[in-house]
């Protein structure tokens, strides 16, 4: 509600509205796959590996907090390795695609 009042008193409100309408109609590649790869996939790897490590460490240690800490650190390490591997594969594919596109 406050934004509408602010826009009505602004002398640039017509230009802003046109700009945002143009931005809304811009055609471009979908970023959904990139967003999933960048955010959702590492999160899922972390959650799954955390559950797996928690189940593996149950009963091995007397204190519950040590299980939690080791599970968390193990899951974080697996996720970090996953992200590094994904980055290396994407970089390698990018180089091979680039060299193929510019081959003489």
Backbone as XML, in Angstrom:
<?xml version="1.0"?>
<chain id="A" units="angstrom">
  <residue number="1" name="UNK">
    <atom name="N" x="0.814" y="-1.181" z="0.000"/>
    <atom name="CA" x="0.000" y="0.000" z="0.000"/>
    <atom name="C" x="0.862" y="1.252" z="0.000"/>
  </residue>
  <residue number="2" name="UNK">
    <atom name="N" x="1.914" y="1.247" z="0.802"/>
    <atom name="CA" x="2.793" y="2.416" z="0.890"/>
    <atom name="C" x="3.532" y="2.627" z="-0.429"/>
  </residue>
  <residue number="3" name="UNK">
    <atom name="N" x="3.835" y="1.528" z="-1.142"/>
    <atom name="CA" x="4.523" y="1.654" z="-2.425"/>
    <atom name="C" x="3.648" y="2.365" z="-3.447"/>
  </residue>
  <residue number="4" name="UNK">
    <atom name="N" x="2.359" y="2.065" z="-3.455"/>
    <atom name="CA" x="1.458" y="2.720" z="-4.399"/>
    <atom name="C" x="1.393" y="4.215" z="-4.143"/>
  </residue>
  <residue number="5" name="UNK">
    <atom name="N" x="1.329" y="4.595" z="-2.870"/>
    <atom name="CA" x="1.300" y="6.015" z="-2.541"/>
    <atom name="C" x="2.610" y="6.680" z="-2.945"/>
  </residue>
  <residue number="6" name="UNK">
    <atom name="N" x="3.712" y="5.989" z="-2.726"/>
    <atom name="CA" x="5.011" y="6.540" z="-3.090"/>
    <atom name="C" x="5.114" y="6.704" z="-4.611"/>
  </residue>
  <residue number="7" name="UNK">
    <atom name="N" x="4.667" y="5.698" z="-5.353"/>
    <atom name="CA" x="4.752" y="5.759" z="-6.817"/>
    <atom name="C" x="3.851" y="6.846" z="-7.391"/>
  </residue>
  <residue number="8" name="UNK">
    <atom name="N" x="2.701" y="7.065" z="-6.783"/>
    <atom name="CA" x="1.797" y="8.094" z="-7.291"/>
    <atom name="C" x="2.387" y="9.483" z="-7.122"/>
  </residue>
  <residue number="9" name="UNK">
    <atom name="N" x="3.161" y="9.702" z="-6.084"/>
    <atom name="CA" x="3.743" y="11.019" z="-5.861"/>
    <atom name="C" x="5.082" y="11.192" z="-6.576"/>
  </residue>
  <residue number="10" name="UNK">
    <atom name="N" x="5.598" y="10.121" z="-7.192"/>
    <atom name="CA" x="6.889" y="10.184" z="-7.872"/>
    <atom name="C" x="6.701" y="10.666" z="-9.305"/>
  </residue>
  <residue number="11" name="UNK">
    <atom name="N" x="7.597" y="11.545" z="-9.746"/>
    <atom name="CA" x="7.478" y="12.048" z="-11.118"/>
    <atom name="C" x="8.025" y="11.055" z="-12.147"/>
  </residue>
  <residue number="12" name="UNK">
    <atom name="N" x="8.672" y="9.984" z="-11.718"/>
    <atom name="CA" x="9.205" y="8.958" z="-12.619"/>
    <atom name="C" x="8.337" y="7.697" z="-12.645"/>
  </residue>
  <residue number="13" name="UNK">
    <atom name="N" x="7.158" y="7.741" z="-12.051"/>
    <atom name="CA" x="6.350" y="6.526" z="-11.928"/>
    <atom name="C" x="5.980" y="5.948" z="-13.291"/>
  </residue>
  <residue number="14" name="UNK">
    <atom name="N" x="5.718" y="6.773" z="-14.279"/>
    <atom name="CA" x="5.364" y="6.275" z="-15.618"/>
    <atom name="C" x="6.556" y="5.557" z="-16.250"/>
  </residue>
  <residue number="15" name="UNK">
    <atom name="N" x="7.749" y="6.137" z="-16.117"/>
    <atom name="CA" x="8.947" y="5.516" z="-16.674"/>
    <atom name="C" x="9.273" y="4.190" z="-15.976"/>
  </residue>
  <residue number="16" name="UNK">
    <atom name="N" x="9.119" y="4.153" z="-14.655"/>
    <atom name="CA" x="9.362" y="2.916" z="-13.909"/>
    <atom name="C" x="8.418" y="1.820" z="-14.372"/>
  </residue>
  <residue number="17" name="UNK">
    <atom name="N" x="7.171" y="2.145" z="-14.484"/>
    <atom name="CA" x="6.170" y="1.153" z="-14.878"/>
    <atom name="C" x="6.505" y="0.595" z="-16.260"/>
  </residue>
  <residue number="18" name="UNK">
    <atom name="N" x="6.869" y="1.456" z="-17.199"/>
    <atom name="CA" x="7.224" y="0.990" z="-18.544"/>
    <atom name="C" x="8.472" y="0.121" z="-18.521"/>
  </residue>
  <residue number="19" name="UNK">
    <atom name="N" x="9.444" y="0.507" z="-17.725"/>
    <atom name="CA" x="10.673" y="-0.262" z="-17.633"/>
    <atom name="C" x="10.404" y="-1.667" z="-17.097"/>
  </residue>
  <residue number="20" name="UNK">
    <atom name="N" x="9.628" y="-1.765" z="-16.022"/>
    <atom name="CA" x="9.338" y="-3.080" z="-15.448"/>
    <atom name="C" x="8.456" y="-3.910" z="-16.373"/>
  </residue>
  <residue number="21" name="UNK">
    <atom name="N" x="7.588" y="-3.286" z="-17.149"/>
    <atom name="CA" x="6.797" y="-4.033" z="-18.130"/>
    <atom name="C" x="7.702" y="-4.595" z="-19.217"/>
  </residue>
  <residue number="22" name="UNK">
    <atom name="N" x="8.654" y="-3.812" z="-19.670"/>
    <atom name="CA" x="9.604" y="-4.305" z="-20.674"/>
    <atom name="C" x="10.449" y="-5.448" z="-20.131"/>
  </residue>
  <residue number="23" name="UNK">
    <atom name="N" x="10.937" y="-5.302" z="-18.895"/>
    <atom name="CA" x="11.741" y="-6.361" z="-18.290"/>
    <atom name="C" x="10.938" y="-7.648" z="-18.124"/>
  </residue>
  <residue number="24" name="UNK">
    <atom name="N" x="9.657" y="-7.520" z="-17.855"/>
    <atom name="CA" x="8.813" y="-8.693" z="-17.692"/>
    <atom name="C" x="8.568" y="-9.442" z="-18.980"/>
  </residue>
  <residue number="25" name="UNK">
    <atom name="N" x="8.708" y="-8.780" z="-20.112"/>
    <atom name="CA" x="8.443" y="-9.407" z="-21.404"/>
    <atom name="C" x="9.707" y="-9.789" z="-22.159"/>
  </residue>
  <residue number="26" name="UNK">
    <atom name="N" x="10.859" y="-9.661" z="-21.529"/>
    <atom name="CA" x="12.119" y="-10.007" z="-22.184"/>
    <atom name="C" x="12.199" y="-11.520" z="-22.357"/>
  </residue>
  <residue number="27" name="UNK">
    <atom name="N" x="12.548" y="-11.944" z="-23.548"/>
    <atom name="CA" x="12.718" y="-13.368" z="-23.838"/>
    <atom name="C" x="14.175" y="-13.732" z="-23.617"/>
  </residue>
  <residue number="28" name="UNK">
    <atom name="N" x="14.405" y="-14.828" z="-22.950"/>
    <atom name="CA" x="15.764" y="-15.268" z="-22.679"/>
    <atom name="C" x="15.757" y="-16.715" z="-22.257"/>
  </residue>
  <residue number="29" name="UNK">
    <atom name="N" x="16.940" y="-17.260" z="-22.067"/>
    <atom name="CA" x="17.021" y="-18.660" z="-21.658"/>
    <atom name="C" x="16.501" y="-18.841" z="-20.230"/>
  </residue>
  <residue number="30" name="UNK">
    <atom name="N" x="15.936" y="-19.991" z="-19.991"/>
    <atom name="CA" x="15.429" y="-20.307" z="-18.663"/>
    <atom name="C" x="16.603" y="-20.570" z="-17.715"/>
  </residue>
  <residue number="31" name="UNK">
    <atom name="N" x="16.491" y="-20.066" z="-16.524"/>
    <atom name="CA" x="17.538" y="-20.262" z="-15.524"/>
    <atom name="C" x="17.135" y="-21.284" z="-14.478"/>
  </residue>
  <residue number="32" name="UNK">
    <atom name="N" x="16.020" y="-21.952" z="-14.692"/>
    <atom name="CA" x="15.523" y="-22.908" z="-13.710"/>
    <atom name="C" x="16.522" y="-24.017" z="-13.444"/>
  </residue>
  <residue number="33" name="UNK">
    <atom name="N" x="17.078" y="-24.610" z="-14.487"/>
    <atom name="CA" x="18.037" y="-25.708" z="-14.315"/>
    <atom name="C" x="19.288" y="-25.236" z="-13.570"/>
  </residue>
  <residue number="34" name="UNK">
    <atom name="N" x="19.746" y="-24.034" z="-13.875"/>
    <atom name="CA" x="20.932" y="-23.510" z="-13.199"/>
    <atom name="C" x="20.651" y="-23.243" z="-11.719"/>
  </residue>
  <residue number="35" name="UNK">
    <atom name="N" x="19.463" y="-22.753" z="-11.416"/>
    <atom name="CA" x="19.096" y="-22.494" z="-10.024"/>
    <atom name="C" x="19.010" y="-23.805" z="-9.256"/>
  </residue>
  <residue number="36" name="UNK">
    <atom name="N" x="18.422" y="-24.818" z="-9.872"/>
    <atom name="CA" x="18.331" y="-26.121" z="-9.216"/>
    <atom name="C" x="19.723" y="-26.689" z="-8.984"/>
  </residue>
  <residue number="37" name="UNK">
    <atom name="N" x="20.580" y="-26.593" z="-9.987"/>
    <atom name="CA" x="21.937" y="-27.124" z="-9.848"/>
    <atom name="C" x="22.742" y="-26.357" z="-8.805"/>
  </residue>
  <residue number="38" name="UNK">
    <atom name="N" x="22.518" y="-25.069" z="-8.705"/>
    <atom name="CA" x="23.318" y="-24.247" z="-7.801"/>
    <atom name="C" x="22.837" y="-24.299" z="-6.352"/>
  </residue>
  <residue number="39" name="UNK">
    <atom name="N" x="21.554" y="-24.435" z="-6.130"/>
    <atom name="CA" x="21.035" y="-24.331" z="-4.768"/>
    <atom name="C" x="20.367" y="-25.613" z="-4.270"/>
  </residue>
  <residue number="40" name="UNK">
    <atom name="N" x="19.463" y="-26.151" z="-5.049"/>
    <atom name="CA" x="18.678" y="-27.283" z="-4.564"/>
    <atom name="C" x="19.492" y="-28.571" z="-4.504"/>
  </residue>
  <residue number="41" name="UNK">
    <atom name="N" x="20.285" y="-28.835" z="-5.517"/>
    <atom name="CA" x="21.052" y="-30.079" z="-5.552"/>
    <atom name="C" x="22.068" y="-30.185" z="-4.410"/>
  </residue>
  <residue number="42" name="UNK">
    <atom name="N" x="22.895" y="-29.162" z="-4.151"/>
    <atom name="CA" x="23.795" y="-29.257" z="-3.000"/>
    <atom name="C" x="23.049" y="-29.375" z="-1.664"/>
  </residue>
  <residue number="43" name="UNK">
    <atom name="N" x="21.918" y="-28.706" z="-1.551"/>
    <atom name="CA" x="21.130" y="-28.825" z="-0.325"/>
    <atom name="C" x="20.626" y="-30.244" z="-0.130"/>
  </residue>
  <residue number="44" name="UNK">
    <atom name="N" x="20.167" y="-30.856" z="-1.204"/>
    <atom name="CA" x="19.689" y="-32.237" z="-1.116"/>
    <atom name="C" x="20.839" y="-33.198" z="-0.802"/>
  </residue>
  <residue number="45" name="UNK">
    <atom name="N" x="22.000" y="-32.976" z="-1.400"/>
    <atom name="CA" x="23.164" y="-33.817" z="-1.095"/>
    <atom name="C" x="23.512" y="-33.700" z="0.381"/>
  </residue>
  <residue number="46" name="UNK">
    <atom name="N" x="23.478" y="-32.497" z="0.920"/>
    <atom name="CA" x="23.795" y="-32.296" z="2.329"/>
    <atom name="C" x="22.779" y="-33.001" z="3.228"/>
  </residue>
  <residue number="47" name="UNK">
    <atom name="N" x="21.509" y="-32.838" z="2.945"/>
    <atom name="CA" x="20.466" y="-33.435" z="3.785"/>
    <atom name="C" x="20.543" y="-34.956" z="3.758"/>
  </residue>
  <residue number="48" name="UNK">
    <atom name="N" x="20.709" y="-35.516" z="2.559"/>
    <atom name="CA" x="20.778" y="-36.967" z="2.440"/>
    <atom name="C" x="22.033" y="-37.509" z="3.123"/>
  </residue>
  <residue number="49" name="UNK">
    <atom name="N" x="23.170" y="-36.866" z="2.897"/>
    <atom name="CA" x="24.395" y="-37.356" z="3.525"/>
    <atom name="C" x="24.353" y="-37.173" z="5.039"/>
  </residue>
  <residue number="50" name="UNK">
    <atom name="N" x="23.709" y="-36.121" z="5.519"/>
    <atom name="CA" x="23.554" y="-35.933" z="6.959"/>
    <atom name="C" x="22.734" y="-37.074" z="7.568"/>
  </residue>
  <residue number="51" name="UNK">
    <atom name="N" x="21.654" y="-37.438" z="6.891"/>
    <atom name="CA" x="20.826" y="-38.542" z="7.387"/>
    <atom name="C" x="21.600" y="-39.858" z="7.367"/>
  </residue>
  <residue number="52" name="UNK">
    <atom name="N" x="22.373" y="-40.084" z="6.305"/>
    <atom name="CA" x="23.151" y="-41.324" z="6.202"/>
    <atom name="C" x="24.213" y="-41.386" z="7.291"/>
  </residue>
  <residue number="53" name="UNK">
    <atom name="N" x="24.952" y="-40.309" z="7.486"/>
    <atom name="CA" x="25.991" y="-40.307" z="8.512"/>
    <atom name="C" x="25.396" y="-40.404" z="9.915"/>
  </residue>
  <residue number="54" name="UNK">
    <atom name="N" x="24.284" y="-39.782" z="10.133"/>
    <atom name="CA" x="23.633" y="-39.865" z="11.442"/>
    <atom name="C" x="23.249" y="-41.312" z="11.740"/>
  </residue>
  <residue number="55" name="UNK">
    <atom name="N" x="22.712" y="-41.996" z="10.739"/>
    <atom name="CA" x="22.322" y="-43.387" z="10.924"/>
    <atom name="C" x="23.545" y="-44.282" z="11.118"/>
  </residue>
  <residue number="56" name="UNK">
    <atom name="N" x="24.629" y="-43.990" z="10.396"/>
    <atom name="CA" x="25.842" y="-44.798" z="10.537"/>
    <atom name="C" x="26.507" y="-44.620" z="11.894"/>
  </residue>
  <residue number="57" name="UNK">
    <atom name="N" x="26.438" y="-43.421" z="12.440"/>
    <atom name="CA" x="27.138" y="-43.125" z="13.691"/>
    <atom name="C" x="26.317" y="-43.427" z="14.941"/>
  </residue>
  <residue number="58" name="UNK">
    <atom name="N" x="25.051" y="-43.788" z="14.777"/>
    <atom name="CA" x="24.211" y="-44.097" z="15.942"/>
    <atom name="C" x="24.799" y="-45.303" z="16.663"/>
  </residue>
  <residue number="59" name="UNK">
    <atom name="N" x="25.003" y="-45.166" z="17.931"/>
    <atom name="CA" x="25.501" y="-46.263" z="18.741"/>
    <atom name="C" x="27.009" y="-46.390" z="18.784"/>
  </residue>
  <residue number="60" name="UNK">
    <atom name="N" x="27.727" y="-45.700" z="17.916"/>
    <atom name="CA" x="29.186" y="-45.779" z="17.946"/>
    <atom name="C" x="29.790" y="-44.901" z="19.035"/>
  </residue>
  <residue number="61" name="UNK">
    <atom name="N" x="29.087" y="-43.851" z="19.405"/>
    <atom name="CA" x="29.611" y="-42.911" z="20.379"/>
    <atom name="C" x="28.662" y="-42.835" z="21.568"/>
  </residue>
  <residue number="62" name="UNK">
    <atom name="N" x="29.232" y="-42.581" z="22.709"/>
    <atom name="CA" x="28.426" y="-42.511" z="23.932"/>
    <atom name="C" x="27.643" y="-41.203" z="24.016"/>
  </residue>
  <residue number="63" name="UNK">
    <atom name="N" x="28.224" y="-40.118" z="23.545"/>
    <atom name="CA" x="27.556" y="-38.818" z="23.653"/>
    <atom name="C" x="26.834" y="-38.487" z="22.345"/>
  </residue>
  <residue number="64" name="UNK">
    <atom name="N" x="25.617" y="-37.996" z="22.478"/>
    <atom name="CA" x="24.805" y="-37.653" z="21.310"/>
    <atom name="C" x="25.325" y="-36.446" z="20.556"/>
  </residue>
  <residue number="65" name="UNK">
    <atom name="N" x="25.892" y="-35.484" z="21.295"/>
    <atom name="CA" x="26.357" y="-34.273" z="20.620"/>
    <atom name="C" x="27.550" y="-34.556" z="19.729"/>
  </residue>
  <residue number="66" name="UNK">
    <atom name="N" x="28.377" y="-35.519" z="20.073"/>
    <atom name="CA" x="29.523" y="-35.873" z="19.245"/>
    <atom name="C" x="29.065" y="-36.524" z="17.942"/>
  </residue>
  <residue number="67" name="UNK">
    <atom name="N" x="28.019" y="-37.342" z="18.020"/>
    <atom name="CA" x="27.425" y="-37.915" z="16.811"/>
    <atom name="C" x="26.925" y="-36.811" z="15.891"/>
  </residue>
  <residue number="68" name="UNK">
    <atom name="N" x="26.244" y="-35.836" z="16.484"/>
    <atom name="CA" x="25.696" y="-34.731" z="15.702"/>
    <atom name="C" x="26.803" y="-33.929" z="15.012"/>
  </residue>
  <residue number="69" name="UNK">
    <atom name="N" x="27.850" y="-33.629" z="15.762"/>
    <atom name="CA" x="28.948" y="-32.836" z="15.208"/>
    <atom name="C" x="29.660" y="-33.602" z="14.088"/>
  </residue>
  <residue number="70" name="UNK">
    <atom name="N" x="29.966" y="-34.867" z="14.338"/>
    <atom name="CA" x="30.639" y="-35.666" z="13.308"/>
    <atom name="C" x="29.752" y="-35.877" z="12.082"/>
  </residue>
  <residue number="71" name="UNK">
    <atom name="N" x="28.468" y="-36.075" z="12.294"/>
    <atom name="CA" x="27.539" y="-36.219" z="11.170"/>
    <atom name="C" x="27.498" y="-34.939" z="10.341"/>
  </residue>
  <residue number="72" name="UNK">
    <atom name="N" x="27.410" y="-33.807" z="11.041"/>
    <atom name="CA" x="27.366" y="-32.522" z="10.344"/>
    <atom name="C" x="28.652" y="-32.272" z="9.558"/>
  </residue>
  <residue number="73" name="UNK">
    <atom name="N" x="29.790" y="-32.486" z="10.183"/>
    <atom name="CA" x="31.067" y="-32.247" z="9.506"/>
    <atom name="C" x="31.257" y="-33.196" z="8.320"/>
  </residue>
  <residue number="74" name="UNK">
    <atom name="N" x="30.854" y="-34.442" z="8.484"/>
    <atom name="CA" x="30.966" y="-35.407" z="7.384"/>
    <atom name="C" x="30.062" y="-35.016" z="6.225"/>
  </residue>
  <residue number="75" name="UNK">
    <atom name="N" x="28.842" y="-34.619" z="6.544"/>
    <atom name="CA" x="27.908" y="-34.204" z="5.495"/>
    <atom name="C" x="28.404" y="-32.936" z="4.804"/>
  </residue>
  <residue number="76" name="UNK">
    <atom name="N" x="28.968" y="-32.009" z="5.568"/>
    <atom name="CA" x="29.515" y="-30.788" z="4.971"/>
    <atom name="C" x="30.685" y="-31.120" z="4.047"/>
  </residue>
  <residue number="77" name="UNK">
    <atom name="N" x="31.522" y="-32.059" z="4.439"/>
    <atom name="CA" x="32.651" y="-32.461" z="3.606"/>
    <atom name="C" x="32.173" y="-33.121" z="2.317"/>
  </residue>
  <residue number="78" name="UNK">
    <atom name="N" x="31.194" y="-34.003" z="2.417"/>
    <atom name="CA" x="30.644" y="-34.658" z="1.219"/>
    <atom name="C" x="30.035" y="-33.619" z="0.281"/>
  </residue>
  <residue number="79" name="UNK">
    <atom name="N" x="29.316" y="-32.674" z="0.827"/>
    <atom name="CA" x="28.704" y="-31.629" z="0.009"/>
    <atom name="C" x="29.771" y="-30.764" z="-0.654"/>
  </residue>
  <residue number="80" name="UNK">
    <atom name="N" x="30.819" y="-30.432" z="0.077"/>
    <atom name="CA" x="31.912" y="-29.635" z="-0.475"/>
    <atom name="C" x="32.584" y="-30.381" z="-1.630"/>
  </residue>
  <residue number="81" name="UNK">
    <atom name="N" x="32.837" y="-31.656" z="-1.446"/>
    <atom name="CA" x="33.453" y="-32.465" z="-2.510"/>
    <atom name="C" x="32.514" y="-32.551" z="-3.711"/>
  </residue>
  <residue number="82" name="UNK">
    <atom name="N" x="31.226" y="-32.705" z="-3.451"/>
    <atom name="CA" x="30.248" y="-32.747" z="-4.541"/>
    <atom name="C" x="30.259" y="-31.448" z="-5.339"/>
  </residue>
  <residue number="83" name="UNK">
    <atom name="N" x="30.272" y="-30.310" z="-4.649"/>
    <atom name="CA" x="30.281" y="-29.012" z="-5.332"/>
    <atom name="C" x="31.573" y="-28.839" z="-6.128"/>
  </residue>
  <residue number="84" name="UNK">
    <atom name="N" x="32.711" y="-29.234" z="-5.557"/>
    <atom name="CA" x="33.976" y="-29.140" z="-6.292"/>
    <atom name="C" x="33.973" y="-30.037" z="-7.528"/>
  </residue>
  <residue number="85" name="UNK">
    <atom name="N" x="33.455" y="-31.242" z="-7.392"/>
    <atom name="CA" x="33.396" y="-32.157" z="-8.535"/>
    <atom name="C" x="32.476" y="-31.604" z="-9.620"/>
  </residue>
  <residue number="86" name="UNK">
    <atom name="N" x="31.361" y="-31.065" z="-9.215"/>
    <atom name="CA" x="30.430" y="-30.469" z="-10.185"/>
    <atom name="C" x="31.086" y="-29.292" z="-10.894"/>
  </residue>
  <residue number="87" name="UNK">
    <atom name="N" x="31.794" y="-28.468" z="-10.141"/>
    <atom name="CA" x="32.476" y="-27.320" z="-10.726"/>
    <atom name="C" x="33.545" y="-27.776" z="-11.723"/>
  </residue>
  <residue number="88" name="UNK">
    <atom name="N" x="34.307" y="-28.809" z="-11.368"/>
    <atom name="CA" x="35.372" y="-29.306" z="-12.253"/>
    <atom name="C" x="34.788" y="-29.891" z="-13.538"/>
  </residue>
  <residue number="89" name="UNK">
    <atom name="N" x="33.702" y="-30.626" z="-13.412"/>
    <atom name="CA" x="33.067" y="-31.214" z="-14.602"/>
    <atom name="C" x="32.529" y="-30.118" z="-15.502"/>
  </residue>
  <residue number="90" name="UNK">
    <atom name="N" x="31.864" y="-29.134" z="-14.917"/>
    <atom name="CA" x="31.324" y="-28.029" z="-15.733"/>
    <atom name="C" x="32.438" y="-27.242" z="-16.408"/>
  </residue>
  <residue number="91" name="UNK">
    <atom name="N" x="33.540" y="-27.026" z="-15.695"/>
    <atom name="CA" x="34.665" y="-26.297" z="-16.272"/>
    <atom name="C" x="35.272" y="-27.082" z="-17.426"/>
  </residue>
  <residue number="92" name="UNK">
    <atom name="N" x="35.428" y="-28.387" z="-17.239"/>
    <atom name="CA" x="35.997" y="-29.227" z="-18.289"/>
    <atom name="C" x="35.068" y="-29.283" z="-19.509"/>
  </residue>
  <residue number="93" name="UNK">
    <atom name="N" x="33.779" y="-29.407" z="-19.276"/>
    <atom name="CA" x="32.822" y="-29.414" z="-20.389"/>
    <atom name="C" x="32.808" y="-28.068" z="-21.105"/>
  </residue>
  <residue number="94" name="UNK">
    <atom name="N" x="32.948" y="-27.005" z="-20.350"/>
    <atom name="CA" x="32.986" y="-25.678" z="-20.959"/>
    <atom name="C" x="34.198" y="-25.501" z="-21.845"/>
  </residue>
  <residue number="95" name="UNK">
    <atom name="N" x="35.360" y="-26.004" z="-21.400"/>
    <atom name="CA" x="36.575" y="-25.901" z="-22.204"/>
    <atom name="C" x="36.467" y="-26.747" z="-23.464"/>
  </residue>
  <residue number="96" name="UNK">
    <atom name="N" x="35.949" y="-27.963" z="-23.343"/>
    <atom name="CA" x="35.845" y="-28.824" z="-24.520"/>
    <atom name="C" x="34.839" y="-28.262" z="-25.507"/>
  </residue>
  <residue number="97" name="UNK">
    <atom name="N" x="33.750" y="-27.691" z="-25.015"/>
    <atom name="CA" x="32.759" y="-27.088" z="-25.894"/>
    <atom name="C" x="33.352" y="-25.864" z="-26.585"/>
  </residue>
  <residue number="98" name="UNK">
    <atom name="N" x="34.127" y="-25.079" z="-25.846"/>
    <atom name="CA" x="34.745" y="-23.887" z="-26.407"/>
    <atom name="C" x="35.774" y="-24.266" z="-27.469"/>
  </residue>
  <residue number="99" name="UNK">
    <atom name="N" x="36.593" y="-25.269" z="-27.202"/>
    <atom name="CA" x="37.606" y="-25.663" z="-28.176"/>
    <atom name="C" x="36.964" y="-26.286" z="-29.411"/>
  </residue>
  <residue number="100" name="UNK">
    <atom name="N" x="35.850" y="-26.975" z="-29.247"/>
    <atom name="CA" x="35.151" y="-27.570" z="-30.375"/>
    <atom name="C" x="34.514" y="-26.476" z="-31.239"/>
  </residue>
  <residue number="101" name="UNK">
    <atom name="N" x="33.981" y="-25.436" z="-30.606"/>
    <atom name="CA" x="33.334" y="-24.375" z="-31.351"/>
    <atom name="C" x="34.334" y="-23.531" z="-32.143"/>
  </residue>
  <residue number="102" name="UNK">
    <atom name="N" x="35.557" y="-23.415" z="-31.661"/>
    <atom name="CA" x="36.544" y="-22.573" z="-32.326"/>
    <atom name="C" x="37.646" y="-23.366" z="-33.005"/>
  </residue>
  <residue number="103" name="UNK">
    <atom name="N" x="37.388" y="-24.630" z="-33.284"/>
    <atom name="CA" x="38.392" y="-25.462" z="-33.956"/>
    <atom name="C" x="38.555" y="-25.001" z="-35.415"/>
  </residue>
  <residue number="104" name="UNK">
    <atom name="N" x="39.796" y="-25.045" z="-35.872"/>
    <atom name="CA" x="40.084" y="-24.604" z="-37.246"/>
    <atom name="C" x="40.018" y="-25.801" z="-38.184"/>
  </residue>
</chain>
